[in-house]
């Protein structure tokens, strides 16, 4: 009868059991231990205060003693068992000592009637003595077998038990939903119910808009459909038999607080056949194709004119001459009487053509800079280790679009229970503000319209003609300020401004007299959007009690023009959370003014704290077609990529790319990526009957 219990040393191929009967290793004693904080933990302590307060915990490895009987049919059989165990333990040493050893050795344990086996990687061992080979019971006497009694081995292992075999991972679901105009969009089913996924179908972008699609209309000759966002799914994306000049229109209505958009996410179940088309936008006078040229493209259509199936997107830079229009006024006939920001796909060639079909969710625009993981996805006693794969979709073109590859990202985790209205992106213009946010312009600043560079179509212009400071004042009132309690990395996104150093910035944070003042920062300037780093900040500046309500938080942005004649355009404050888990990742400086490798259409970034235990965070760039290693990024984090179990978590992103001769990075708001997650759960002891 096979034994249900497991106590083994293994590398996944060779295995030594400590629970044998008759021969091999026979367990006599083992007292499992639980990982303890290194040095008992790190405490804040003072000779003039009572007691002490825990400040940090990092866990030490666990050392466990196994007392065994080793038995064999004869001394040679006994020696064979010992050599097999020593070979595995020596391999465990080699794994940590050699840069070219990739297979760990681990303990795996499952007690009687336990559901889950647990695993912990071996980091060291001692085996100090064996029994006298010239004395019974190893030799001599009338024994049937040879044996060593009270054979002792000390095994050192990592602090925690894993729920799966080391170096492997299990995928978890992610997805974002967004309610707008009476519909739920994003990772949903055909009824608008949230449907997170393990597939590469969850997207994030480099801005946070509070708008989304309102209208989709199909033009079939002189006939027009009703709004396809209200149609029964699946529905057509083009007429069943398309002809030249048939089209499909996508719009965001220009109401009180709208703005342009820069992406569409489809779920194509049926591909278009025999169709060639062009993506167009309205200039105020005519429909024109999105521009393209050597080394750059405004439009990256991953659907390839709806000829591909699956969840795919179309991503574009917002042309500066894009304008709202009324479709009835422009197209006449039976066109809908709706004024909006419109883009359209128009058929230019139809040869035996058939149309495409949208499958089981509404088309939407990706307008959020985060990924969301639900509370049922991450479990375990200790924060789970995480692996994250990121693919740049806004650069998915035949030619490299040098404006859209990235080589830098920062990401920070934040529990959703800390505030569902929290956004890491605080707009500085006068539209699409957060609830409870007010903006005021003080000296030498004005709001202005700009479609190309502004995520929302509006921005702040700081006047270089006046030698004084430009000042922007942002207030978060008590309906939203509590959701900003925490520690953040603070960035300012801007554009223009002449040469580096022509403008100097300083940000003051204030909460009723409690003040934090940043260092003065030389603004890094670019013709395109760029950003400046103002350091780490705690909000509110004076700290807070658990049940306190913060009356307000104020941001005072002081931009001092010190040289040159170029105005500075300012867009957003970006606050990436850093008080739960956060990391910065970037390509390597390979030459003066040259960074690499980059994320673009043929590769992806693998941020991995799961499958390569020797590195805290492993960051290879892999080829999409083969998953082969191509190169590696640099990581900067104080801990492995880890998430606490049982919480709904949002991971907030900010991405940039290198450009030009200098090292200044571009922070274009249209960069868009899809993302996948996998984890390994961790425990202090036995797992039990449920994860």
N, C-alpha and C positions, 0 to 999 in steps of 0.2 A: 504494500500500500504506500503510495507516494506521500511524503511528509508535506504538510501545508505550511510549516514554519520555514523561514528563510533567515540565515545569517551567513553571509558570504563576502569574500573578497574577490573582486572581479574587475576586468577591464572591458567587459562586454563580450569577449571571446573566450578567454581562459578564466576559469572560476574555481575557487577553493571554498568548500563549505566547512563551517565549524559545527555542523549538526549531523555528522555521520553516525552510523551505527556499525560497530564491529571493527571497521578499519578507517584510516584517514584521521581527521581531526574531530575530536569528540568534546563538546563544550562541558566544562565543569563549573566554571564561575565567570560571570560578566555582570558588572554593575553599570548600566548605562548612565551617562552623565549628561547634564544640561549645560549649554554654553553660559559662561559668566562674563560680565563686563570686564574689560581689561583694567587691571588695577582697581577694581571695584567701581569704575566710572570716574568721570571728571566732575569735580564739584567746585562751585563758587564758595569760598570760605573766607572768613575774616575774623581776626582776633578780637574785634570790638563788636561783633554781632553774635547772637545766639544761633546755634545750629549751622547748617550749611544747605545749599541748594544744588540739586543735580543740574549740570550744565551740558554734559554730552555722554553718550554711551557708544562704545565700539566693542564688539564681542571678541573674546579670545578663542583660539582653537580649543578643541576638546581632546583630552588624553584619556583613553580608556584601556584598562587592563583586562586581557582575556587569559584565563587559566584553562588549559586544554590537556586532554590525553591524546597522544599521537600513537596510532596503532597501525600495524601492517602485518602481512603474512610472514615477512622475514625482515631482517635489517635493511636489505636493499629496497624493499617496498616502502618501508618507513622513511628512508632517506629520500626516495622519489617524491613523497608527499611534502617533505620539508623543503626540498629544492623548488618545487612548484610554487609554494607559498613565498619563498624568498625571491623568486624571479618576479612575481607580481609586485612585491613590496619594493624591490630595487627599481622596477619600472615606475613605481609611484615617485621615487626620488628623482629619477631621470626626467620625468615629466616637468618637475619644477626647476631643475637645474639646467636643462638643455633648451636652447632656442629652437631646436629642430625636433622636439618630441611633442606630439599633439594628442596623445591618448591618455587621459587620466586613469587612475585606478581608484576604486571606491568600495565602501561598505554598502551592502544592501540588506535590509532587514524587514521582515514581516513576522509579527508574532501570531500565535494561534488565534484563529477567527478574526484577525484584522483584515480589513478590506484592501487597504493601500500598502504597497511596499514603499519604503523610504530609502533614500540614497544620500551618502555624504562622501565627498572626495577625500582621499587619504593624503595627508601632507607630510607625514613622517612616521617613524616606527623605531622601536628598539626590541632586540631579541638577544638577551645577554648570555644565555647558557642553554645547554642541552644535557641530557642524562649520560652517564658513563656508558660508552658502547661496549665495555668488557664485563658488564655486570647485569644480571637480570633486572628488569624484565626484557632488556633489549636482546640479550643473548643468553644461551645456556638454560638449564632447567628443563622441565617437561612442558613449558608453555606452548600452546598452539600458535600464538602470535607474538610479535615483538611490539614493545610499547615504551613510550615515555610518559611518565606520570608528572602532573603539575608543571607542564611546559608553559612558560609565561611569555606573553608578547604584549607590548604596549603599542597601541596604534593612536597616532595623532590625526585628527580629521578636522575639516572645516567646521565652523561653529553651528551650522544649520543643516537640517535634513531637507532634501528636495523631494518633490512628489513625482518626478520623472527622472529617467536616466540622465546623468550629467552630460553636458554638451548637447542635449536635445532641448526642444522647446515645443510649446503647444500654442496654437494661434488663438487669439481672443478677438471678439467683435468690437468694432468701432463704428461711429456714424454720428452725423449732426442733423438735427431737424431745426427748421426755422418757420415760424408762423408769420404769414404776411398776406394781406388782402383777403383774409378769410380762408386761406389754404395752408396746409402744412407741407413744406417742401424739404428736399434733402434726401437722406437715407430713409425712405418710407416705402410702404407697399401701395397698392392701387387704391386703398381706402384712406391713405394719409396717415397710417399708423407707423410709428417708428420701427425701423427694421435695420438694426446694425448688422454689419457684415464682416467676415474675415477676408473678403476679396479686396483687391486694390480699387475700391469704389467709394472710399471716403476721401474728400478733398478738403484742402485748406488753401487760403490765399494770403496775400501780404497787406491786407487792409481789413477793416471791419465796417461794413455798411449795414444800415438798418432798413434796407429796401430789398426788393426782389422782383422777379417777373410778375407782370399783371395781365399780359395779353399775348396770345399766339394765334395767328390767322393764316390759313392756307388760301392761296390764290390759284384757282383752277380756271384759266382763261378769264372770262368775265364774272365768274362765280366766286364768292368768298364764303369760307366756312364761318361758323360761330367760333367763339373763343375756345381754343382747344384745351386750355387749362381747366375748362369745365366739362370736357368731353369724357365719355366712357373710355377707359383704357382696355386694351390697346387702341391706338388711333394712328392714322396716317400722318407722316411728316411731309409728304408730297402727294399729289394726285396719283391715283392707281396707275394711270398711263400718262406720265409727265410729257409735256411738250415744251418747246422753247418759250421762255418768259413766264412759265408757271413759277411760283415762288412761295416761300413760307416766311412770315414776318414775326419777329420777337420784340416785345416792347415793355418798357417800364413807364407807366403813365406819369406825366409831369404834373403832379398835384402840388400840394403845399410845400412838401419837403423832399422831393425826389432828387435824383441825380443820374449820371450815366452808369453803365455797367460794363463789364469786360470779360464775361465768360458765359457759356451755356453748357450744361451737363445733360447728356442724352442717355437713354437706355434703349438702344436699337435692337429690336428683335428680328427685323427683316431688313436686309440691306437693299439699297437702291441699285438697280442694274441699268447700264447703258446711259447713265446720267453724268453729265459734266456741268458744273455750275460755278458761281462766283458769289462770295460774300460781299455785301455792299452796305453802306451807311448813307444817311441823308446829310448833305452839306448845308442845307438851307436853300439850295437852288436845284440840286440834282442828286440822283443816286450814283455813287461812285464806288469802285472796288477799294478794299483796304490796301494801302501801299505795300510794296515790297521792294527789295533791292539786294545788292551784294552784301552778304553777311548779316542781314536782318530782315525780318518780316513782321508786319503789324498783326497778321492773322496766323495762328497755328491751329489748323482744323484736323484734329485727330480722328474725326469720323471719315475724313477724305471724301467729302461730298456725300455723306450718309451711305457710303459703300461698305463700311465696316459695321459689324455688330458688337454688342456689349455696351458697357457703361464707359462712355468716351466723352471728351469735351472739345469745344471750340473756344480758344482763348485769343484775345487781341489787346493791343495797345489802343487807347482811346484817342482817335485823331482829334486834333485841336479844332478842326472845322466841322466836327460832328454837331448837328443841331436837332432840336425836337421838331416834329412835324405832325400835322393832322393827316391821317391816311386818306380820309375822304377828300380833303382839299388837294392832296397830291395826286391820288390815283383816280378819283372820281368814281362813277358807276356805283357799284354795290359795296365799295370799301367801307370799313367801319369808321364811324365819326369819332375817332379817338386820337388825342394828342399825346405823344409819348416820345421817349428816346427809342428809336427803332433801328434794328439791323435786320437784314433779310438775306436769305440764300435764294438766288435766282438761277433757274436752269438756262444754260447757254447751248448745250448740245443734248439731244435726246435721240438715241438710236436703239429702237426696239426696247424702249425704256419701261421700267417698272419702278414704283415709288417705294420709299422706306416706311418703317412703322415703329412708333414709340411703344415700348413694352408695358411695364407695370408700375410706373411712377411718373409724376409730372416732371417735365423739363424744368430746370431751375438754373439760377446763376449762383456760383460759389462766391459768397460775400463775407465769409468769416475766416479768421486767422487761427483757428484752433481745431483740435480733434477732441472728440468726446468719448469716454469709456464709461459704461454704466456700472453700477455698484455690484452687479452679480458676476462681473467678468474677472475681477482680481480678488483672489482669496489667499488665505494663509495667515499664520500667527505673526510672521515677520514680513515686512514689505517685500513683495514679489520682485524678482529681477525681470527686466524688460528688454525686449529687442524691438527695434522700430525700423522699418524700411520706407524710405522717402524717394519718390520719383518725380522729377521735374516734368510737368505736362505742358506748361506754357511755352516750352522750347521744342516741342515735338514737331519738327519740320525736317524736310529733306536737307536743307542747308543749316549749318549752325547759326543761330541767331545770337550774336555776341552780346546783345542787349539783355538776353533773358536767361543765360546760364547763371548759376549761383555757385559760390564757393564759401559761403559763411551763413550760419544760422545760429540763433539762440532760441532755446525752448525752456519753458518753465511750467511746472505742474501746479494746479490749484484746485482744491476740492470745491465742487459746485455748491455745497452747503454754505460756503462763505459768501455767496451772493450770485444769484442767477443773472442779475443785471450788470455785473462787473464786465468791463471790457478793458483789455490791455491797450486799446487804441483810443485815445481821447482827442476828438477833432478840435482844431483851433479856429476853423472858419465859422460861418453862421448858419449852417444847415446840418441836418442829421446829427443833432447833439444827443448825448445820453440823457435819460430821464434825470431830472434834478441838476442838470448842468446849465450854467450860463457863461457866456464869453463876453468880454469887453475889450475894446482896443483903446489904448491910451495914446501916448505920443507917437506920431510919425508912422502910423500904420493904417491901412485900409483893407477892407474885404474886396476881392475881385473874382471874376469868373475865369476859370481855366479848365478846359475839358481834358487836355492831353495828360497833364501831370497830376492833377488833383483827383484823389479817389472819389470825391463827392461832387466835383465840378466847381468847387469854391475853395479859396485859399486866402491867406493873409499876405499882403505885400508890405515889406519894411523898406522905407524910403531912404535911399542912399544920398539923395540930394541935401538932406538935412543932417548936419554934423552931430546931432544929439542921438540919444538912445531911442530904439523902438521898443514898445512895451505891449505885452499881451497878458490879460488877466483872466484866469479861469476859476470858477467856483463850483464845487460839488456840494450841494446842500445836504441836510440831514436825512433826506429820503434815499440818498445813494452813497453818502460818505462812508457809512459803516462797511459797505462792501469793498472798500479800498483799504481796510486795515491789513497791514502786512509789510513785507520787505520786497523791494523791487529794484531791478536795473532800469535806469531811466535814460531814454533816448529822445532826441528831437529830430523829426524828419523835415527836411528843407530842400531847397534847390536854388541854384544860381549863387549870387553874392560875390562874383568876381574871383579873386585868388584866395587860396587858403590864408587865413589870418586877417582878411579885410574886415571880417566881422568877429566879434567876441561875444559869447553868450554866458549868462548866469541865470540859474533858476532858483527861486526862493519858494519854499513850501511853508504854509502858515496855517495854524489852527488856533484862532483866538489868542494870539500873542506868543504861542510856541512856534519857533522858527527853525527851519533847516535851510542852510545856504550852500549851494553847490560851489565847487571851484569855478573859476572863470575858464571857459573852454574856447579854444580857437576853433571857429566853425570850419569844417572841411567842406569845401565848395565843389560843385559839379554843375555842368549844364543840365544833366539829368538829376533826378532826386537822389539825395544822399542823407546821411544821418550823422549826428554827433552824440557821443556817449558822455552823460553827465554823472555817472557813477551810481552807487547803491544808496537807496533812501528807505527810511522807515516811515510809514504813514499810519496814523497822524504823527507829526514830529515828536510829540511828547509822550508817546506810548498810550496805553488804554487799559481799562479793566474789561473783563469778559462781558459784562452786561451793560457796558456804557454805550450810549448813543452819541456819536460824534456830530456836533452841530454843523460843522462845515470844514472842508479842506480847500485851501486856496493855492493856486499855482501862479506865481508871478514870473513871467519870462522876459528877461531884460536882454536885448540884443543891441550891442554897441557897435556902430559903424566907425571903424578907425582908419580905413584906407580904401582907395579905389572909388569907382563910380557906379557899381552894379547893385541894384536892389536885391534883397534877399526874400525869397518866397518861403513861407512856413506853412506846414500842413497839420502835423499831429505831434502830441506827446505819446510815447510808447513806453508802457510800464510792464516789463516781463517779470512775473512772480519768481522769486528766488528763495522763499522761505520753506518750501516743501522739498521739491527736487528741481534742479535746474542744471543746464549745461550749455556751453558754447562750443561750437564745432566749426572748423574751417580748413580750407586747403592749405598747402605748405608753400611758403615763399621759395620759388624755384629760381628766381633771378631778380635783379633790381627792377621793380615795377611789374613783375609777373607773378601771378599766383596760380596755383593749380593743385590737384586736378579739379575739374568743374563738373557740376551736375547738369546734364543736358539730355538729349533724346535717347542716347544708347546705353545709359548707365543708371545706377541708383546708389544712394547712400544707405549703408547698413550700420545703424548705431546699436551695438550688441553687447549687453552685459550678461548674456545667457550662454552662448555656445562656445566661448573661448575663455574658460575660467582663469587662465593665467593673466589676462588683462582685465582691469576693472571695467573699462569700456573699450571695446574693439570697434574701429570705425573704418572698415574697408569700403571702397567704392567698387561696385561690381558691375559687370556687363549684364544688361537685361536679357540678352539672348541665351546666355549660358550660365549665369551666376558666377562666372569666373572672377577672381580677384584682378582688379585693374590697377588700383593704387590705394592710398590711405589718407584720411584726414587726421587732423590733430583734435583731440578732445580736451576740454577743461571743465571738470566737475569735481566736487568734493567727495562724491560717493558714486557707487555704481548707479546705473539707470534703474530706479526702483520706484514702485508705487504701492501705497498702503492699500490693503484689501478692504472690501466692504464699503467703498465710497464711490460716488460718481465723480469723475475727475475730468477736468479740461486741461489739455496741454496747449499752451499759447506759443505761437511761433513768430519770429521776425527773421526775414532772409535778405541777403544782399549778394551782390556780385562785384568782381573786380572790373575795372575799365580804365582805359587810357594808360598814359605813361606812368603816372604816380600810383600810389597804393590806396587812394581813396576808393571806397566801394560805392556802388549804386544801390539804392533801396527802392527800386521800382515797385509800385503798388500792385502791378498785374501779375507778378510771379505767382504761379499756382502749382500745387503738388498733390499727388495722392499718397496715401499712407496706409501701412499695415502694421499690426502689433502681434507679438507673441511673448509668452512669459514662462517662467518656472516659479512655482510657489515654494515657500520656505517655512519650516517648522522647527521648534525647539526640541520636540520629542516625537512620539508616535502620532500619526495623522488621525487614526480612528476610522469611523465609518463614513465621514463626509469631509470634503475639502474645505 
